Amino acid sequence: MDVLWRRGPSTVNEVLSGLRAKLAYTTVLTILQNLESKKCVRHSVEGRAHRYEAIVDQAALRRTAVRQLTKRLFRGSADLLLAQLVDDHKLSKDQLQRIQAILNENADSKRKT
């Protein structure tokens, strides 16, 4: 998905060239077909090639993935997810300040509603 978001509509070979990992053509094709069945991408035919394009917004997909992860692995508890992330990563003072700013902003917006 990242390659499609960065490059825009791409053929399987173009996606392959945009990946850091070395994957087989058929592997990438299968992944794109699976993403299409999940309504994340669509394709158009160009001669013998298919050009795939993302049809879901990156931020929206991230939100969905985080919600599912939180629900499945952290019993729906965002604070458990955050605690796990903080425990697993050596966060810099700047990163911790950014997290605190996000939490403060969220608290402020909830007070206003």
Secondary structure, 3 states (H helix, E strand, C coil): CHHHHHHCCEEHHHHHHHCCCCCCHHHHHHHHHHHHHCCCEEEEEECCEEEEEECCCHHHHHHHHHHHHHHHHCCCCHHHHHHHHHHHCCCCHHHHHHHHHHHHHHHHHHHHC
